[in-house]
Amino acid sequence: MKRPGAALDIGQEDAQARILAQTEFSVPLALEAGAGTGKTAILTARLISWSLGPGWVKAQRELEHGPGVVAGHGLERIAARVLGRVAAVTFTEAAAAEMGTKVAETLSELEAGGVPLALDPQALPAKKAICRERARALLASLDQLMVQTIHAFCLRLLARFPLEAKIHPRVSVDPEGMIMEEIARELVEPLLASSQGTTQQEDLLALLQEGKGPQEIMEALVSLAQEGICPEALREPFFSRSRVLWMKQELERSLDDFLAAGGASLGGAGKRPTAALDVLEAIKRTRDTLGRLCLDTPQELDLACGGIKDIWEGGPLERLGKWARGKFNRAEEKALEAPSPGLVEAASGLHTWLKTLCRMRPLLLNRAASVLAQLLEELYREMRSRGVLSFGGILREARQLLVSNSQVLSQVRLSMDQLLVDEFQDTDSLQCEIIRMIALEGPQEQRPGLFIVGDPKQSIYGWRDADLAAYEAFLQELERKGGRRLLLGVNFRSAPPILLEVERAIGPIMKRSEGLQPEFQPLIPCEGKEHQEGFSSGAWSPVEYWMVSQLEALAEGGGASTGKLEATELEAMAVAHDIWRIHHEAGVAWSSIGILLRSTGDLDVYLGALKEAGVPYWVSSDRNYFRRREILEATALVRTILDPTDQLALVSYLRSCAVGVPDAAWIPLWTRDFPRLMAELRGEDPHLLEQIRQLVTEVSLSLPPEIPGMDRIHPGN
């Protein structure tokens, strides 16, 4: 844990970063902000301080050299120009909306004469009257501010230069990918018939022999197009001689590292043949395989991958995987005396390489790339002719426009004074390139000011193709171009016990790995929270670790017999009961309690437990909401009322829990014209209601009374 002196350093660095974020506009800045440090508030503060100060002065000076300011509207014109030349980019629509709201709230507070907490008073105009006057004008011109996602930013760019981008002037987005799938199907289905006697046919036949038919090719094509992959990238050799040799050297190094870290000692794990000996034998055979092959061509690599798969797949690779997770049996622990973290790390690195090589099919991948490159080019051409882009295509076309047209790039740079980017840790290489071309390249006088905010520790790598290597490369270039990297380390959200526990648990294991994982950065509590103990009442502690298992299973050796589903149900019940007690025994309001889930896959289990425990709840993100039975049934009722001819809605509602008409009654009801009578029913029509009542009675009496649910349509009901 960090000692008081280190905490003081973090606090000083944080304070300096907050000041520079609002006062330094001459060089690019990258702000790395930990969880709960108020990074969005700082980004908003920079936007406000620029708009009230240097940005206002710049816009006023530029307008004075242009057409004369109209009397009575000068402030509004200046404000509109200031905000119109600021672009704020984030990576979700929700974050963009939140940023716009924060800007409006901050300006409103300034207009009222206040100074928001995140704003440095030194960054504001010295005279309060001028500050309020400018804030009022900026608030009135807030519609000029561009706060948008990276995709919206790029789409706006394409719409501004459609001819230069060679796209339809009224380009539209294909959010669900339905048009793209339709085009892909049109391209793939006739593929075999049109490829007779060509290299493409040979590649296709090779794919078909491996079970990769038209459906798999179409799915791969759509996936590539959705990500905006360029056809040229598929035409580049995946396995150049230098790359194959590098892979061989890395595998050999991983084998050496594992043995040097203690792996060789595992050969003494027991007197009889063991899984550990199988692993060491597999390592020896792998070395022999690498030694026999030159490994300087894809063909040689393909042979090596096949050999490695034969050697490792099954027992040896599985055992190595257990070691990579720190799991050693008693004989192995005895042979090692004490498994070192270095051995686990080396086993993990070797396991990753071997697992990858066992799955790798270099020659097949080359054939697939050859087929898909041509199809991808045709797909993009057809989508462009129809004026349709995918989300990945938006970024690809924007990047291509900026690369191929220097005049457009120059106009884009000159159209903005400040470019602010939030959640920068979630960028991929393509997004980084777009931002770099605009703000880090070209003549210095053309570039807009750049301010990026992110926290690589909070990135969602692998979900939106965020790329830590791209992030780090961008920051390195920013510093080479004279920019500065700042760090926020003061947390406003959590009590000290939580921050200390996170540092204790995560700090030792979150080590920097270039391009893969950032180094852990400790956080300290903000002023006023240094001595807070967090929620601590009775038996509750600020931080608790729960292990969920049946008591019987615990008695038999640590819960090994408790399955995942059962453990989830037990945990949900325990959480619901604990929340009920916290509310009733500790007096905590329901609205002050929250449950965070890693994913929503088990959401229904937790909601069921809360419902059973009598705990009211509200779900902020429930993708299954409109699939819930009660919602579907309520929707069917509304559809029946709005459209009496919708027979599907009528059946759905009458089969619902609210009515419960048995399945045996449907044919008799329909053959007696029940749907027509229901469609004609308008309001309280006594004659029609009586007809319907008689019809239902006839059906009820015509069916055996023992049929389940008959009581729901009995004449008495």
N, C-alpha and C positions, 0 to 999 in steps of 0.2 A: 504494500500500500504506500501511497505517496505521503511523505512527511510534510510538516507545516511549511518548510522552505519551498518544497516543490509546489505546494498548493499556492503559495504566494507568486511563484513564477507563472503558473497557469493563469492566475487572476490578472497579473500585469499584462501578459500577452493578450488576454481576452479584451481588456480595457483598451489597449492600443489598437487592436483590430477593429473594435466598434467605432473608434474615432476616425481611423483611416477610411473605413467603409463609407463614411459620410462626408469626408473632406478631400480625399485624394481622387481626382478625376483625370490626371494626366497620364497615368500608366494603367495597364490592365491589372485587375485584382482577382485573385481566386481565394474565396473564403471557405475553409473547411470547418464545418460546424457540427458538433456532436448533437446527440439526441437531446431535445428540450432546451437548447441554448438560444432559441428565438431567431433562427436563421431567416425565416420569412419576414419577421418583424424588421430585421436589419436590412434586408433587401428593399422592403417598403420604405424604410428610413432613408436609404440612399436615393431612391427615386424622388422622394419628397424634398430632400436637401438639395439635390441637383435642380429640381424644378423651381424651387423658391430662390435659389442663389445663382450659381454660375450659369445654369441653363436659361434662367430668366434674363440675365444680363446679355447672354449671347443672342437669344431670340430678339430682344429689344433692339440690339445693335444692328442685326440683319434686317429687321423691318424698317429701321430708319433709313437704310440705304435702298429700300424698295419703295413701293407705292406708299403714299402718305397715310398715316394712321387716321381712320375716321374718328371724328370727335365723339366721345362717349363710349366708344367700343375698343379703345386702345388696349386696355388690360385684357379683355377677352381674346383679342387677336394674338397678343403675346402668349397668353396661357395656352391657346389652341396650338400655336406653333411649338411651344415647349413640349407639350404632351404628344403632339403628332410626330415628333422626332425621337421619341423614346419607344423602344420595343422591349417588352418583358416576355420572356419565353419560359414555359414550364412544361411538364410532361403528362399532366392529366387535366381534363376540363374542370374537375372539381378544384384542383390547386389554382388554376387560372381564375376561377370565380372567387376563390378565397382571397387571392392577392388583390383583385379589383375591389373587393369589399373593404379590405384593410386600408387601401389607399384612400378610399372615400371616407372612412371613419377617421383616419388621421387628419385629413384636410378639414373635416368638420370640426374636430377638436381644436385645430389651429385657428380656424375662423372664429371660434368662440373665445379665443384668447388663451387657451391652455397649451401646454407643451406635453405631448405624449411621452411616456416613459422611455421608449426606445430611441427617441430623437435626442441628439446632442445639441443643447442650446447654442453652442458655439458655431454650429453649422447652419443656423437660421439667420435671417436678416436681423441686424442689431435692433432696429426700431420695430416694436411690436405692431404698430399700426400698419406699417408696410407689409409685415408678415401676414397679418389678417387680411389685408386687401388682396394680396397675391393668392392666398389660400382660397379666398372666395371666388376669384376669377378661375383658378384651376379647377375648383369643384364644379363650376358651371360648364367647363370645357372637358369634363372627364371622359366624354364619349370619344375624344380624339386619341386617348391612350390605347395602345395595342397591348393587351394582356392575353396571350393565347398559347396554345400548345405548339410544340415544334412542328407538328403536321399542319396545323392551321396556318402557321407562319409561312411554311413552304408552299402551301396551296395558294395563299395570297400572292406569293411571289410569282408563281406560275400563271395565275390569273392576270397579273399585271403585264407579263411578257409572253403571251400565248404564241405569237408568231415566232419569236426567237427560240421558244422551247419546242416548237413544232408539235403543239398539241391543240386540240379543239378549243376554241375561245370559251365555250360553255362547258368546260371540263367538269365532270361529276365524279364522286367517290363511290366506290363499290365496297361499303363497309363490311358486308357479310360475305363477300367473295363469290356471290352467286353468278354474276356475269363472267367472272374470271373462270369459274368451274365450267360454265357452258362453253366458253371458247376453248378451254383446254380439252374438253371432251371432243369438240369438233376437230381439233388438231390430231388427237391421239388415235381416235377410232379408225381412221383410214390409213394409219401409219404403215401397217404391215403390207397392205396391198400396193402402196406407192413406193416401197423401198426395195423392190426386186433388183437383185444383182448389184447392190451398192454396199459401200462400207457400213452405211447405217444399218442395212439388213443384217450384216454379220454381228454388229453390236446388239441389235434387237434380239436375234436368235440366242445369243449368249445370255442375255437378260432373261429371256423366256425359259431357258433351260434351268435357270436358278429360281424359277417361280415368280419372276418379276414381270407380270403381264401388263396389259393396257391400263388396268385400274391402278396398279402400283405406280406406273409411270405418270399417270395423270395426277395422282396424289402428290408425288414428288415435284412435279411441274408447278402445281398450285402452291405448294409450300415455298418453293424458291421464289415465285412471283410475289407472294404475300410479303416476303422479307425484302423484296426489292433487289435481289441479287442480279448483278450484271452478267450477261452472257459471256462477256470477255473473261470473267473470273473463272468460268467453267472450262474455257479453252486453254487456260494456263496449265502447264504440267503440274499435277499434284505431287508427283514423286520424281523431282529432278535428282540428278546424281548427288548434288551437295546435300539435299534434304534427306535422301536415303542414308547416306554416310553419317549424317548427324544423328538420325534415329538409331543407327547401329551403335554409335559411340555413347549415346545417352542410355541405351539399354545395358551396355557393358558397364558403364559407370554405376548404374543402379544395382547391378549384380554385385559389383565390388563393394559398394557402400553397405549393402545388406550384410555381406559376410564380415566386413570390417567392424560393423557395429555390434557384432556378437552373434550373428546368424550361424557362423560356423560351429559355435558351441552347442547348437541344438542337435548336432549329430550324436551327442552323448546322452540324449533324453531317453533312457531305458535300455535294457539289454536286448530286447527283441526288436525286430523291424517295426518302425513307427512311421507315422505320417510325416514327422520331421525329417526322417531319413529320405523319404520320398521327395520332399521339397529340395533337399540338398542334391539328390541324384538328378532331379529335373534341372537344377541350376547347371550341373556339370554337362548334361546333354544339350542344354541351350547354348552353352559356350562352344561345344563341338559343332553345333549347327551354324552358329555365326562364323566360326573359323573356316568351315568348308565352303561358304558362299562369299562371293565378292561383294554382294549387296550394293551394287552401284547402278542397278536398273530396277524398274518396277517388277520385271519378271523374277529377278533374284529375290526381291522383297516379298513377292507373292509366295515363293517357295518357302522362304523363312517363316512367314506368318502361318502357313499350313503346318510346318514342322513344329513350331512353338505351340500351336493349338493341340496337336497330337500329344505333345509332351506334358502340357500343363492342365488341359481341361479335365475337370473332375476333382479328384482328391487333392493334388498338390496346390492348385490355384485356390481351392476352398480353404485349405489350411493356412496358406499365406494370407488370405483375406482376414482370417481370425486374428493372426498376429498383427495385421495392420490396424485392427481395432483394439489392440492391447489384450487380447484373450489368449492366455497360455495355460495348458494343463499343468498338473502338479509336477510331472516328470520334466516338462520343458522349463518350468520355473526353477526346479532344482538344478538342471543343467546350466542355466543362466545365472544362478544365484539370485539375481534381481534383474528383471527385464528393464532395460534402460529406455528412456524416452527416445533416444537416438535410434534404437533398434526398431521401435514401433514406427517412427517416422520413415526409416529406410524401407521397412516392409511395406508401408503404405505407398511410397513412391514406386517401388518395384511392382507391386500388385496393380497399380494404375497402368503402368506400361504394358504388362503382360496381358491384362484384361483387354486393353485396346488392341494389341497385336493379334490376340486370338480371334477377335471379331473382324479384323481388317481384311478386306479383299481388294488389294490394289488394282489388279487388272480389271476386275468387274467394275470398280469405281471409275476407272478411266473410260470404260465403255459407256457407263451410265452418263458420265459427264458429256461425252461426245454427242449422245442422243439428245440429252436435255438442253444443251447449249443452243442447238438449232431450233428446237421447239420453243424455248424461252424467248428467243429473238422473234419468232413468228407470233407468239402470244402477245408480246409487248407491242408489236406493230399493229396487230388487230385491235388491241385495247385502245391504242392511241387514235386509231381511225374512228373508233366509236366514241371517243371523248370520255373514256373511263380510266380511272386510276385506282389502284389499291393503296392502302396506307404506306406500304413499303415503296410502292411506285412513286408516290408523292415525293418522298425523300430522294429517291434515285433520280427522278427527272429534275428536281431542283438542283441537286449537286451537278448533274450533267450540264444544266443551263449555265451555272456559274463557272464551270470549268471551260466550257466551249465559247463563252461570249464575254470577253473582258469589258466591253462597254456596259453590258448589263450589270456585271459585278461592280463596276465603278459607280453606276447609278444607285445600286442598292446600298453601298457604303455611304455615299453622300446623302442618302435620304434619311439617315438617322444619326443622332448625336450620342445616344447611349444604348447599348445592348446589354440587358440584364437576363441572366439565365439561372433559373432555380432548379433544384434537384439534379444538378449536373452529373451526379454519380450514376444516374440511370441512362446515360448516353451510350450510344454505340459508336463505332468508328465512322460511320457515314454521317451521323449527326455532328460529331466532333469536326469532321472535315468541312461541313457547311459553315459552322460557326468560325472555324479557323480562317477560312478564305475571306470571310466578311471582316473579322475584327483583328486578325493577327498578320495578315498579308497585305501587300500593296503599299502605295505611298502613305507615309505616316499621317499626312494632312487629310487623307481621305477616310482613314479608319475611325469608326465610332469608338467611344469608350466602352470597355468591356468589364463586366462584373459577373463572376459566376459563383454560385453557392452550391455546396454539396458536402456529403459525408460518405466516403467510400465504404465505411463500416455499415451503412444502412442501405447499401445498394441491393437491387433485386436481380443480380446476375443470373442469367439463364432463363429468366421469365420474359423479359422484353429485350433480350440480346444485349443487355448492358455489358460493357467491356471494360474491366479494370485496366487492362493494358492500354486501351485507347485513352482512358481518363488520365492515367499517369503520363502518357506521352504528350497529351495536350498541355498538362500543367508544366512539364519540362520545357516545352516550346514557349509557353507564356513567360516563364522566367528568363529564357534566352532572349526574348524580345523586350526585356526590361520590366516585365511585370513582377508582382509580388504575391507571395502565398501567405495568407493570414489564417489564424486559428482561433476559434471560439471554444472555450473549455468550461465556461460557467453555466451550470444547469439551473433553470428556473422551475423545473417540473417536479423533481423527485427529492425526497428527504435523504439526508446523508446515509442512513443505513442501507438504502437501496443502491446508492452510487458506490458505496464501499463494497457491497456484496458482488455487484457486477464486476468491479475491478478485481476482487479476489478470485471469482470464478472464471472470468473470461481472460483477464490480463495475461496469466501464465501460458495460455494455450493459443492466443491469437497473435501469432508471430508473423512478421512481414514476409511475404513470398512474392517476389517481383512479378507483376502481371496477374497474380492470382488472388492475393489477400493483403489488405492493408495492415499496418501495425495498430495495436490497440492504443487508444488515447484515453487517459483517465479524465473524469469530469469532477468538478467541485461544486458544492451547492452555492447558490447566490446569496448575497447579503440578506440577512434576516432569516435564512433557513439553516444556518450552520449548526444550530443546536436543536433542531427539530428531530424528534424520535420516530416520526412516521406513525402509522396506526398501531398502537400498542395498548390493548385493553384486556384485562383478565388473562385468559389463556392465549390470546392472539399476539403474534409477534409481527414486526414490520416485514420480515422476509421469512417464508416457510417453504420447506420442500416436502412434498407429499409423495409417498409410494403407495400405489394402489394394487391390492391383491386380496384374494379371499383369505380369511384367517387360517382355514385348513391348509391352503397352499403354502402360506408362510411357514406353518409348522413343519411342512414336508420339505422345506429347503429353499426359501426365498421367492416363492410365487411363480415357480417355473410352469405350473399347470394352469395359470390364469391366462386365458386367451385375450387377444386384443379387444374384441367386441365386448367381452365380459368386463375387462378392465375399464373400458370407456364408460360403460353403464354404471359401474361402481363409482368411478370418479365423478360422473355427472350427478349422481345422487348425493355424494359427499359434498360437492360444491354447492348444490342447491340447499342442502341442510345447513351448511356453514353460513351461507348468505342469509337464510331465514333467522339464524341465531344472531348474526351481526346486527341485523335490523331490530329484532325484538329485545335482545339483551344489551347491546351496546348503543342502541339508539341512533344508528347510522341510517340516513334516508336512503330509500331505494335508489334514487337518482344519483347517489354518490358511490354506487357500487357498479363495477363493470367486469365483464368477462372477455378476455382476448383469446381467440382461437388461432392456432397456426393455419388451419384451413377450415372451410365450411362443410367438409365431408361428413363430420359427425354432429353437425349443428342440431339436427332434429332430436338426437339423443339428449342433448343438454336442455333443449327447450321442453322436451317431455318431462324431464326431471324437475325443472323449474315450475312447470304447470302443476305437477303432482304435489310439490312442496308448498304451493300457494304463493309463489314469488312472482309478482308482476314483472313483465320484461318488455323491452323494445329492441328490435334487431336493426342494426344500422346497415347491414349488408347481407341480404338473404336472397340468393339467386333462385331458390326454390319456392319463394313466396307465392307466385302465381301458379305453382304446380300443386299447392296444398289442396286437399280435398274440399275443405270448407270454402276456400276461395273459388275453386272451380264451380262448386255448386251455387254459390252466390252469384257468380258471373252468369251461369246458365239461367238463373231466375231473371236477372236483369235483361238478358238477351231475349228471353221469352216475352217479357213485357214490351220491350222496344220493337220486336219483330214477331208477332204471333204466328207467322208462317214458318218460323225456324223450328222444324220438327226435331232436329238434333238437340237443340237447347231444351225443348219441351221434355224429351225423353230423359236428358241428363238431370233436369231438376226433379222430375217425378220419381226417378230412381234414387234420389239423394236421401240422406238421413232425415231430412225434414218431412218427406212424404213417404218414401219407401214402397212404391208400387212394385209387387213381385214380378219377376220375369214372365211367369206363366200368364199374366194378364195382358201382355202387350199385343199378341196377335188378335185376341178377341176384341180389344179396344180399337185396334187399327181397322179391322174388318167391319166394325160398326160405325165408321166415319168419325171417330173421336178427334183426330187432328183437325178436320174441317170445322167441327163445332167449336173447338178451342180457338181457332184462328178467327172465327166470326164473332167471338165474345168481345163485346165492348162495354165496359162499365157493368152496372148491375141490370142486366136484361133478364127479368124473371122468367120469361118463356124459355129462353135459351139455357139458362141455368137449370131449369127443371128438366129439359131434354138431356143435358149432360148428367144430371143426377140419376135419371132413370137408366141411362146407358150404363153407368158405373154399377148400378144395382144389378142389372141384368148380367153383366160380366161376373160380378161377385157371386151371384147365385149359380152361375153355370160352371164354376170351378170347384174342385174338392176343397172343403174347408181346412183340411190338414196341411195344405200347402203353406210353407213358411211365408209370413207377410200378408196373408189374406185378411187379417184383422185391420190392415191399413186401408183397405178399400171396402170394408164392410159397410152396408147401408147406414149403420148407426154412427159411423165415423165421418 
